[in-house]
Amino acid sequence: MHMEIQSHQIESEEQLHKTAEDACNLMEEIYRAGQYPKLTIRRDWSIHNPVITGEMALPGAYRWFLMRELKKLLRRGAELTIHASRERRSMTDPALFDHADEGDWDITQKKLFLFSPERIDISMNRLEHYTGTNPVDFQRTILFTNYDMHVEVFHAMYPGCVKPGRPVQMPAYHHVLPDNKGVTLVNIGVGPSNAKTISDHVAVLRPDAMVMVGHCGGLRNHQDIGDFVLATGFMRADGVLDGLLPLNIPITPNYSLNYYLKEVLDRHERSYRMGTVYTTANRNWEFNKRLAVQEIHVSRSVAIDMESATVATNGYRYRIPFATLLCVSDKPLHGKPKLSGEAQHFYEQSKELHLRMVIEAMEMSKAEHPEGLPTANIRALNEPLMGGGE
């Protein structure tokens, strides 16, 4: 099983589309036959790095991404070669994790080849385990929440969505559209450990966007319960990724996603603040208030939660556009802790508008960028876009 593609032989968009489809079909066929497909790309316009190559696993799960990138390359005049590389490694092979170790990971690798095939296999398997749904059903826009109430709103908006068939740790729900242009909601539960776990695995699907849709403690005097917080930066007090990405690396959300979220907040005339979100791993941080408050003051944080910085940091690491829109559910520093009765009333008042506004912003993004947000601002200096200018 082998294919060589010369772009100069392609004469129309229809032929271009069919050529990319044939390439994806071959990669899927190779994988089903028990081997990893290997894609080699020659880009004569890239003086210093003309040939890039890598292996794939389960290419059907992110076929939309492969189609998009291959067509970009072919339009630029790239030459592609696809062949079977080596036998797929068993999921019970003791050496499996030796080939998925991020200690050997090149963070500047081309986005198309960022993950080893073993890592992709592992993550696809765990996505199904944790979310109860097939990775093929994940859409290009992925929202994370930790509240069943947002799931209820999602069901009301998309009654035909794909749902888990069994109880799972982080259930996922998918509003499936052609070319994976729908939206996925994952209820990740509480805490940075879950946030890291799910974003580690979702990353192999190469989504267009990850957005945290959660609640937070408001940290400023002039915030009310029900106000929103649009994150512009993150104070990483969660700790779970400190060994993988230094704390002195600035993490900021995608500008375009924040622009659309701000537009929607203004359109709905909602009260909100933009600023730093402080993410902690300590659910009872108020019991160690002095240390936390000192860091909050120094960082000028406007809200505190347990997931946002974790998702944002993995978005940065894996070069996925990300954003955070939170709703203030309590003000622990101002005599308004999260108490059961008041919290339940707040949730009922906020749940529908919160999720709908985020989805509305994502629709704006898709309308202006139907093939995904430009990602030049999340690339390494030596890592041009697959179809880009180096």
ABEGO torsion letter per residue (X at the ends): XBBBBBAAABABAAAAAAAAAAAAAAAAAAAAAGBBBBBBBBBAABAABABBBBBBBGAAAAAAAAAAAAAAAAAAGBBBBBBBABBBBBAABAAAAAAABAAABBAABBAAAABBAAAAAAAAAAAAAAAGBBAAABBABBBBBABAAAAAAAAAABAABBBBABBBABBBBBBBBBGGABBBBBBAEBEAAAAAAAAAAAAAAGBABBBBBBBBBBABABBBBGBBBBBABBBBAAGAAAAABBAABBBBBBAAAAAAAAAAAAAAGBBBBBEBBBBBABAAAAAAAAAAAAAAAAAGBABBBAAAAAAAAAAAAAGBBBBBBBBBABBAAAGBBBBAAAAAAAAAAAAAAAAAAAAAAAAAAAAABAAEBBAAAABBAABBBAABAX
